């Protein structure tokens, strides 16, 4: 069983070494990127005179055949294929003979795998940013659908002030906009070709890294060969962006879990996006939301795990770097599935706006409006806060309803009591970016512009 490095060794690798060392079970998913990088490398070798045109044509044809076999599942992997790079080169050599043996000229698996992983990451981050944008569109559509429905806004999970439901939904939309920005920023920094760096120091052969970078569609080529083969900053950045996105999805999941309880009753779950109990016939469980919440821990773990792996590595390539792919692949798969499921769940939620309004229209939710009423007549806010707080305390102690106490207070009276009428408080939120109808109308327009800008950036 020959390896790519068998010439230096008298015998083959031990079974335990091979089992630990081989990355084919997970890096085979980069076969398209590996073949693309090999095509660009072959074309470059022909341009600089290190491969004849005839040999290049033969190898390129063999690469086409190899990619087709990998795509349709007919590729015959061998025990000696320790990674996708070995497998592709072995098959190309079988098909192209001596010409195939020239494929690795001027190239190391160190710069090869870095190239493959960057190409894979560029594609995946763009796809995921597109899925986030689709979810934002769902949130925007639901915000439009509910009009001026309102619900309690919370701090410390205690009812605070009424807000438009559209405002609440778009709050999640703006957080996701930052996630898209981070994903695409991370993608921009990953857009550098390492091919031509070799094992660590470049080559004595007349290679053309700039031409290869252009051929593969990279924005630039590497500046330092040591950095090129050892840099996994782009993986860490991707994992961070995915972990924070996972945290935002977890928060959405947590709210759906709360809102779907009998105690809140704000939403009803669609049968297609909920589960039942194996024992309790009456149950309808928000499993998707719970899994979105749970997956955040997994994503955070991938980030911290890779950071720990990288922290003690000297330059340049070390086999520890093989630990970069599994967390990245899993993080992307996890976020993809979570986004699709959560998008479906949110798009089918029954929004029980009557229950939301009932909870939001407690007179206590307008307490700050009473304080601001006093402020407009010249009372310092701290004093106004104390006055209203005392009235709330009296009402909760059973000394009368808050409305009656406000009417009877000479500093407030009937005009102030009118602020406690259901639906009034939320309409009084008029400052830019606020939760009332006027600023939310502006926000809807700005959010639509944000989505259009994201779509344009994705298209570019």
C-alpha positions as CSV (number, residue, x, y, z in Angstrom):
1,X,0.0,0.0,0.0
2,X,1.9,3.1,-1.3
3,X,1.6,6.5,0.3
4,X,2.5,9.8,-1.1
5,X,5.6,9.7,1.1
6,X,6.5,6.0,0.8
7,X,10.0,6.6,-0.7
8,X,11.4,7.8,2.7
9,X,10.1,4.7,4.6
10,X,11.0,1.0,4.3
11,X,7.6,-0.2,5.5
12,X,4.0,1.0,5.4
13,X,2.1,2.8,8.1
14,X,0.7,0.9,11.1
15,X,-3.1,0.3,11.4
16,X,-3.4,2.6,14.4
17,X,-1.4,5.4,12.7
18,X,-3.5,5.1,9.6
19,X,-6.8,5.2,11.6
20,X,-5.7,8.3,13.4
21,X,-4.0,10.0,10.5
22,X,-6.5,9.5,7.7
23,X,-8.9,12.3,7.0
24,X,-10.8,10.9,4.0
25,X,-14.0,10.1,6.0
26,X,-14.6,13.8,6.4
27,X,-12.5,15.7,3.9
28,X,-13.9,13.8,0.9
29,X,-16.7,16.4,0.8
30,X,-14.1,18.9,-0.6
31,X,-13.6,16.8,-3.8
32,X,-15.0,19.5,-6.1
33,X,-12.6,22.1,-4.6
34,X,-9.7,19.7,-4.8
35,X,-10.4,19.0,-8.5
36,X,-10.8,22.7,-9.2
37,X,-7.5,23.5,-7.5
38,X,-5.8,20.7,-9.4
39,X,-7.1,21.9,-12.8
40,X,-5.8,25.4,-12.1
41,X,-2.5,23.9,-11.0
42,X,-2.2,21.9,-14.2
43,X,-3.0,24.8,-16.4
44,X,-0.4,26.8,-14.6
45,X,2.2,24.1,-15.0
46,X,1.5,24.0,-18.8
47,X,1.8,27.9,-19.0
48,X,5.2,27.9,-17.3
49,X,6.6,25.0,-19.3
50,X,6.7,22.4,-16.5
51,X,4.1,20.2,-18.3
52,X,3.6,19.7,-22.0
53,X,0.3,20.7,-23.5
54,X,-0.4,17.0,-24.3
55,X,0.2,15.9,-20.8
56,X,-1.9,18.8,-19.4
57,X,-4.8,17.8,-21.7
58,X,-4.5,14.2,-20.5
59,X,-4.5,15.2,-16.8
60,X,-7.3,17.6,-17.2
61,X,-9.4,14.9,-18.9
62,X,-8.5,12.5,-16.1
63,X,-9.6,15.1,-13.5
64,X,-12.9,15.5,-15.3
65,X,-13.5,11.8,-15.2
66,X,-12.4,11.6,-11.5
67,X,-14.8,14.4,-10.6
68,X,-17.7,12.7,-12.4
69,X,-17.0,9.4,-10.6
70,X,-16.9,11.2,-7.2
71,X,-20.1,13.0,-8.0
72,X,-22.1,10.0,-9.0
73,X,-20.7,7.7,-6.3
74,X,-18.9,5.3,-8.6
75,X,-15.4,6.3,-7.4
76,X,-13.5,3.4,-6.0
77,X,-11.7,4.5,-2.9
78,X,-8.7,2.5,-1.8
79,X,-7.1,1.7,1.6
80,X,-4.1,3.9,0.6
81,X,-6.3,7.0,0.1
82,X,-5.6,8.7,3.3
83,X,-7.3,11.9,2.2
84,X,-9.2,13.4,-0.7
85,X,-6.0,14.8,-2.2
86,X,-4.4,11.3,-2.2
87,X,-7.5,9.7,-3.7
88,X,-7.8,12.2,-6.5
89,X,-4.1,12.1,-7.4
90,X,-4.1,8.3,-7.3
91,X,-7.1,8.0,-9.7
92,X,-5.7,10.7,-12.1
93,X,-2.4,8.8,-12.3
94,X,-4.3,5.6,-13.0
95,X,-6.1,7.3,-15.8
96,X,-3.3,9.5,-17.2
97,X,-0.2,7.4,-16.5
98,X,3.1,9.2,-16.3
99,X,1.4,12.5,-17.1
100,X,-0.7,12.1,-13.9
101,X,2.5,11.6,-11.9
102,X,3.4,15.2,-12.8
103,X,0.2,16.6,-11.2
104,X,1.9,17.3,-7.8
105,X,4.8,19.1,-9.3
106,X,5.6,22.2,-7.2
107,X,2.7,21.5,-4.9
108,X,2.4,20.2,-1.3
109,X,-0.7,18.9,0.4
110,X,0.0,21.8,2.8
111,X,-0.9,24.5,0.3
112,X,-3.4,22.2,-1.4
113,X,-5.6,21.5,1.6
114,X,-5.5,25.2,2.6
115,X,-6.7,26.1,-0.9
116,X,-9.4,23.5,-0.9
117,X,-10.7,24.6,2.5
118,X,-10.7,28.2,1.5
119,X,-12.7,27.5,-1.7
120,X,-15.1,25.4,0.3
121,X,-15.5,28.1,3.0
122,X,-16.1,30.8,0.4
123,X,-19.0,28.9,-1.2
124,X,-20.5,27.7,2.1
125,X,-20.5,31.1,3.9
126,X,-22.2,32.7,0.9
127,X,-24.9,30.0,0.9
128,X,-25.5,30.3,4.6
129,X,-25.7,34.1,4.3
130,X,-28.4,33.5,1.7
131,X,-30.3,31.3,4.1
132,X,-30.1,33.9,6.8
133,X,-31.4,36.5,4.4
134,X,-34.3,34.2,3.5
135,X,-35.2,33.9,7.2
136,X,-35.1,37.7,7.6
137,X,-37.5,37.9,4.7
138,X,-39.8,35.5,6.6
139,X,-39.6,37.8,9.7
140,X,-40.3,40.8,7.6
141,X,-43.3,39.2,6.0
142,X,-44.8,38.2,9.4
143,X,-44.1,41.8,10.6
144,X,-46.1,43.1,7.7
145,X,-48.9,40.6,8.2
146,X,-49.6,41.5,11.8
147,X,-50.0,45.3,11.2
148,X,-50.2,47.2,14.4
149,X,-50.8,44.2,16.7
150,X,-49.0,44.7,20.0
151,X,-47.7,42.7,22.9
152,X,-45.7,43.2,26.1
153,X,-42.1,44.1,25.8
154,X,-40.0,42.5,28.5
155,X,-36.9,43.3,30.6
156,X,-35.8,40.7,33.1
157,X,-38.6,38.6,31.6
158,X,-41.0,40.9,33.4
159,X,-43.6,42.9,31.5
160,X,-42.2,46.4,30.9
161,X,-43.8,48.4,28.1
162,X,-46.1,47.5,25.2
163,X,-44.4,47.2,21.8
164,X,-45.7,46.5,18.3
165,X,-45.3,42.8,17.4
166,X,-43.7,43.9,14.2
167,X,-41.1,45.8,16.2
168,X,-40.3,42.7,18.2
169,X,-40.0,40.5,15.1
170,X,-37.7,43.0,13.3
171,X,-35.5,43.2,16.4
172,X,-34.5,39.6,15.5
173,X,-34.2,40.6,11.9
174,X,-31.6,43.3,12.6
175,X,-29.5,40.9,14.7
176,X,-29.5,38.5,11.8
177,X,-28.4,41.4,9.5
178,X,-25.3,41.7,11.6
179,X,-24.8,37.9,11.2
180,X,-24.9,38.2,7.4
181,X,-22.4,41.1,7.6
182,X,-20.1,39.0,9.7
183,X,-20.4,35.9,7.4
184,X,-19.6,38.0,4.4
185,X,-16.8,39.8,6.1
186,X,-15.3,36.5,7.1
187,X,-15.7,35.3,3.5
188,X,-13.8,38.4,2.2
189,X,-10.8,37.6,4.5
190,X,-10.8,34.0,3.4
191,X,-10.6,35.1,-0.3
192,X,-6.8,34.6,-0.6
193,X,-5.2,31.8,-2.6
194,X,-2.5,29.8,-0.7
195,X,-1.6,27.7,-3.8
196,X,2.1,28.1,-4.7
197,X,3.3,28.3,-1.1
198,X,4.3,24.7,-1.3
199,X,5.1,22.9,2.0
200,X,6.2,26.1,3.6
201,X,8.8,28.0,1.6
202,X,7.6,28.3,-2.0
203,X,9.5,26.5,-4.8
204,X,12.6,26.8,-6.9
205,X,10.4,26.0,-9.9
206,X,8.9,28.9,-12.0
207,X,5.4,28.7,-10.6
208,X,2.8,31.4,-11.1
209,X,0.7,31.8,-7.9
210,X,-0.8,35.0,-9.2
211,X,-2.2,33.3,-12.3
212,X,-3.5,30.4,-10.2
213,X,-5.3,32.8,-7.9
214,X,-7.0,34.5,-10.8
215,X,-7.8,31.1,-12.4
216,X,-9.6,30.0,-9.2
217,X,-11.4,33.3,-8.7
218,X,-9.6,34.3,-5.6
219,X,-9.3,38.1,-4.9
220,X,-5.6,37.8,-4.1
221,X,-2.7,35.4,-3.5
222,X,-0.8,34.9,-0.3
223,X,2.0,37.3,0.7
224,X,4.0,34.9,3.0
225,X,4.4,31.2,2.3
226,X,4.8,30.3,6.0
227,X,1.6,32.2,6.9
228,X,-0.3,30.8,3.8
229,X,0.0,27.1,4.9
230,X,-0.4,27.7,8.6
231,X,-3.2,30.3,8.7
232,X,-6.6,29.1,9.9
233,X,-7.8,32.5,11.0
234,X,-10.5,32.2,8.3
235,X,-11.8,29.0,9.9
236,X,-11.9,30.6,13.3
237,X,-13.7,33.7,12.0
238,X,-16.2,31.5,10.2
239,X,-16.8,29.5,13.4
240,X,-17.2,32.7,15.4
241,X,-19.8,34.1,12.9
242,X,-21.6,30.8,13.0
243,X,-21.5,30.6,16.8
244,X,-23.0,34.1,17.2
245,X,-25.6,33.3,14.6
246,X,-26.4,30.2,16.5
247,X,-26.8,32.3,19.7
248,X,-29.3,34.6,17.9
249,X,-31.2,31.6,16.6
250,X,-31.2,30.2,20.1
251,X,-32.8,33.4,21.5
252,X,-35.5,33.2,18.9
253,X,-36.0,29.5,19.9
254,X,-36.2,30.4,23.5
255,X,-39.0,33.0,22.9
256,X,-41.0,30.5,20.8
257,X,-40.7,28.0,23.7
258,X,-42.0,30.6,26.2
259,X,-44.7,32.0,23.9
260,X,-46.1,28.5,23.1
261,X,-46.7,27.6,26.7
262,X,-50.2,27.7,28.1
263,X,-49.0,30.4,30.6
264,X,-48.1,32.8,27.7
265,X,-50.3,31.5,24.9
266,X,-49.0,34.0,22.4
267,X,-48.4,31.5,19.6
268,X,-49.7,28.1,18.4
269,X,-47.4,25.6,16.8
270,X,-48.1,24.1,13.4
271,X,-48.3,20.3,13.3
272,X,-45.5,20.1,10.7
273,X,-43.0,21.9,12.9
274,X,-43.8,20.4,16.3
275,X,-43.7,17.0,17.9
276,X,-45.8,15.0,20.3
277,X,-45.1,13.0,23.4
278,X,-44.6,9.2,23.6
279,X,-46.7,9.2,26.8
280,X,-48.8,12.3,27.1
281,X,-51.5,12.5,24.3
282,X,-52.2,16.2,24.8
283,X,-48.7,17.4,24.2
284,X,-47.4,19.5,21.3
285,X,-43.7,20.2,21.8
286,X,-41.5,23.0,20.3
287,X,-38.7,20.6,19.5
288,X,-37.3,22.7,16.7
289,X,-37.0,25.7,19.0
290,X,-35.4,23.6,21.7
291,X,-32.9,22.1,19.3
292,X,-32.1,25.6,18.0
293,X,-31.4,26.6,21.6
294,X,-29.3,23.4,22.2
295,X,-27.3,23.6,19.0
296,X,-25.8,27.0,20.1
297,X,-23.7,25.1,22.7
298,X,-22.4,22.8,20.0
299,X,-21.4,25.8,17.8
300,X,-19.7,27.6,20.7
301,X,-17.8,24.4,21.5
302,X,-16.5,24.1,17.9
303,X,-15.1,27.7,18.1
304,X,-13.4,27.2,21.5
305,X,-12.1,23.8,20.5
306,X,-10.3,25.1,17.4
307,X,-8.9,28.2,19.2
308,X,-7.4,25.9,21.8
309,X,-5.9,23.7,19.1
310,X,-4.3,26.7,17.3
311,X,-3.0,28.6,20.4
312,X,0.3,26.6,20.8
313,X,1.2,25.8,17.2
314,X,4.6,26.9,15.8
315,X,5.0,27.9,12.2
316,X,4.3,26.4,9.7
317,X,2.1,23.4,9.0
318,X,1.4,20.9,11.8
319,X,-0.9,17.9,11.6
320,X,-3.0,19.5,14.4
321,X,-4.4,21.6,11.6
322,X,-6.3,18.6,10.4
323,X,-8.7,19.4,13.3
324,X,-9.9,22.5,11.5
325,X,-12.3,20.7,9.1
326,X,-14.7,18.6,11.2
327,X,-15.8,21.5,13.4
328,X,-16.2,23.8,10.4
329,X,-18.1,21.2,8.4
330,X,-20.4,20.4,11.3
331,X,-21.0,24.0,12.2
332,X,-22.1,24.8,8.7
333,X,-24.3,21.7,8.5
334,X,-25.8,22.5,12.0
335,X,-26.6,26.2,11.1
336,X,-28.0,25.2,7.7
337,X,-30.5,22.7,9.2
338,X,-31.4,25.0,12.1
339,X,-32.1,27.9,9.8
340,X,-34.3,25.9,7.5
341,X,-36.3,24.3,10.4
342,X,-36.6,27.6,12.3
343,X,-37.7,29.4,9.2
344,X,-40.4,26.9,8.6
345,X,-41.5,27.1,12.2
346,X,-41.7,30.9,12.3
347,X,-43.5,31.1,8.9
348,X,-46.3,28.7,10.2
349,X,-46.7,30.0,13.7
350,X,-50.3,31.0,14.7
351,X,-49.8,34.4,16.1
352,X,-52.4,34.9,18.8
353,X,-52.5,38.7,18.8
354,X,-55.6,38.9,20.9
355,X,-53.8,37.1,23.8
356,X,-50.8,39.4,23.3
357,X,-52.9,42.5,23.4
358,X,-54.7,41.3,26.5
359,X,-51.3,40.8,28.3
360,X,-49.9,44.1,27.0
361,X,-52.9,46.3,28.0
362,X,-52.4,46.1,31.7
363,X,-52.4,49.7,33.1
364,X,-49.1,49.0,34.8
365,X,-47.4,48.7,31.4
366,X,-48.1,52.4,31.0
367,X,-46.6,53.5,34.3
368,X,-43.7,55.2,32.6
369,X,-46.1,57.3,30.5
370,X,-47.6,58.6,33.8
371,X,-44.1,59.6,34.9
372,X,-43.4,61.3,31.5
373,X,-46.8,63.1,31.8
374,X,-45.5,64.7,35.0
375,X,-42.2,65.5,33.4
376,X,-43.9,67.5,30.7
377,X,-45.5,69.7,33.4
378,X,-42.1,70.4,35.0
379,X,-41.7,67.6,37.6
380,X,-38.1,66.2,37.7
381,X,-38.1,62.6,36.4
382,X,-36.8,61.1,39.7
383,X,-39.6,62.7,41.6
384,X,-42.1,61.7,38.9
385,X,-40.8,58.1,39.1
386,X,-41.4,58.1,42.9
387,X,-44.9,59.5,42.6
388,X,-46.0,56.8,40.1
389,X,-44.2,54.1,41.9
390,X,-46.1,54.9,45.1
391,X,-49.4,54.8,43.2
392,X,-48.5,51.4,41.8
393,X,-47.6,50.1,45.2
394,X,-51.0,51.3,46.6
395,X,-52.9,49.7,43.7
396,X,-51.0,46.3,44.2
397,X,-51.8,46.6,48.0
398,X,-55.5,46.7,47.1
399,X,-56.2,50.3,47.9
400,X,-57.9,50.8,44.6
401,X,-57.3,50.3,40.9
402,X,-54.4,52.2,39.3
403,X,-56.8,54.1,37.1
404,X,-58.9,55.3,40.0
405,X,-55.8,56.2,42.0
406,X,-54.5,58.3,39.1
407,X,-57.8,60.1,38.6
408,X,-57.9,61.0,42.3
409,X,-54.3,62.2,42.4
410,X,-54.3,66.0,41.9
411,X,-50.9,65.9,40.2
412,X,-52.3,63.5,37.5
413,X,-56.1,63.4,37.2
414,X,-58.3,62.2,34.3
415,X,-56.0,63.5,31.6
416,X,-53.2,61.3,32.8
417,X,-55.6,58.4,33.4
418,X,-56.5,58.4,29.7
419,X,-52.9,57.2,29.1
420,X,-53.9,53.9,30.7
421,X,-56.5,53.1,28.1
422,X,-55.6,49.9,26.3
423,X,-53.6,50.5,23.1
424,X,-52.7,54.1,24.0
425,X,-49.2,53.5,25.4
426,X,-47.8,51.7,22.4
427,X,-48.9,54.5,20.1
428,X,-47.0,57.1,22.2
429,X,-43.7,55.5,21.4
430,X,-42.7,58.0,18.6
431,X,-38.9,58.4,18.9
432,X,-36.7,57.1,16.0
433,X,-36.2,53.4,16.2
434,X,-39.0,53.1,18.8
435,X,-41.7,50.6,19.2
436,X,-44.8,52.6,18.1
437,X,-46.6,52.7,14.7
438,X,-44.8,55.8,13.3
439,X,-41.2,54.8,13.9
440,X,-42.0,51.1,13.0
441,X,-43.3,52.3,9.6
442,X,-40.0,53.9,9.0
443,X,-38.2,50.8,10.3
444,X,-40.1,48.6,7.9
445,X,-38.8,50.7,5.0
446,X,-35.2,50.7,6.3
447,X,-35.3,46.9,6.9
448,X,-36.5,46.4,3.3
449,X,-33.6,48.5,2.1
450,X,-31.2,46.4,4.3
451,X,-32.5,43.2,2.8
452,X,-32.1,44.6,-0.7
453,X,-28.5,45.6,0.1
454,X,-27.7,42.1,1.4
455,X,-29.2,40.5,-1.7
456,X,-27.0,42.8,-3.8
457,X,-23.9,41.9,-1.9
458,X,-24.7,38.2,-2.2
459,X,-25.2,38.5,-5.9
460,X,-21.8,40.2,-6.2
